C-alpha cells in the first residue's frame, strides 16, 4: 500500500488554501436581499420639491433616491432598484445646489444653503429611521423645524 509522504490538506499551506476557499465560497453566496422602496418627503405638510433621500442599512450598501417635484422618491443601490431588507438610518438633504437646473457648487460654499433644518442631513442627528421589508407601503417623512 502506497502512502503519500505528506497529505497536502494537512500542511500549513494546504490549510491556508482550504480556509481561503471556504471564505471565498461563503462570501459569494451572501448576496443581500433588496426590496422596492418608494415614498414621499413633506416639509411642514407640503411636498419637498427636490433633494435627496438616503437609507443606510446596518449591513450593506446605502440606497439613494432623488426627490421629485411632487415630493416622491424611489430608492436604488449600486446593485439595483430598492434597498437592503432590514433597519435603516435615514438622511434627507435639500440644498440650493440640488435644485433642478442649479449650477454646480463651487468654492467654500459647497452645497449652498440648506432649505430644511441641517439636522436631517446626517444619519446621526436626523432621528429618522425606517424598516424595509420584502413588501413596503410608501414611506412618508414629514419634516418640521
Secondary structure by P-SEA (a helix, b strand, c coil): cccccccccccaaaaaaaaaaaaaaaaaabbbbbbbbbbbbbcccccccbbbbbbbccccbbbbbbbcccccbbbbccccccccccbbbbbbbbcccccccccccccccccccccccccccccccccbbbbbcccccbbbbbccc
